[in-house]
Amino acid sequence: MQTIAFFDVDGTLCNSSGEVLASSREAINKFRAEGNLAYICTGRSKPEILDDILSVGFDGVIGAGGGYIVVNDEVVSHKTMPKDHVLEIIEFFKANDIGYYLESNDGLFGSENCVRKIQEEVRAITDRDGTSYDEINEKMQWFFELTGQYDSKDVDHANVNKISFINNILPFKEIDEKYGELFHMYHSTVYLFGPESGEIAVKGVNKKNAVEFVLEHLGLEKEQAIAFGDGDNDLSMFEAVGYKIAMANGTDNLKQVASEVTLDADENGIEVSLTNKNWLK
């Protein structure tokens, strides 16, 4: 029976340094060579899914937490936020010194204070944990460089998939109460952005609905689907598949509902799980 696998990116497909392990590449290639399908399923929008990740080889992509879906190089679904609401949120964030970046298939468009707010949060976290600020900040350079590429480009505010925000000013609950009726609110999806950060996305857009869309589009059953994840935002993805694999570095909530907990993202967890469960012969 053909199997389709969905892979979260950060903390799952990519290790703590943001790289795809050679063992994961080899295992996924063998998995596909045996007639199975492999899909990315990530909160990242298109510009953040770097060539190094895509070069692994995939049959499709679920990006922006389900906001857009690509099957065999064809965009089969793309949902965006209303332009007037995007502009309103931007004004609210500016007034409260909240950093943000607009996630679009055209690019990642950061606010003037975006880098500063991220660095403030990194500093607070490293001071608390006793870790190296310089080391963590260096790991963020790829992201700063990526968003910097779009600083001089015009933004199409009608083509925004979602908005990520970096916030140490207001409680997340206050922002949730302001926009939660209109949008789906994700709380603290990026650890380095701080505990009051989050994402604002189109209602009804999540990994569960996106995975179910792909399965229906391909004529596959839930029992044929497996998923790898590490965060609470992968809980909905797990609901849509028959077999759920949580990384050892995953959250307790995710591990509790997992069919299996594999090794850490830094320790060949994807290869071990694919091999041990006989999806690789």
Secondary structure, DSSP 8 states (H G I E B T S, - for coil): ---EEEE-TBTTTB-TTS-B-HHHHHHHHHHHHTT-EEEEE-S--GGGS-HHHHTT--SEEEEGGGTEEEETTEEEEE----HHHHHHHHHHHHHTT-EEEEEETTEEEE-TTHHHHHHHHHHHHHHHHT--HHHHHHHTHHHHHHHHTTTTS---TTSEEEEEEE-SSS-HHHHHHHHTTTEEEEE--SGGG-TT-EEEEETT-SHHHHHHHHHHHHT--GGGEEEEE-SGGGHHHHHTSSEEEE-TTS-HHHHHH-SEE---TTTTHHHHHHHHTTS--
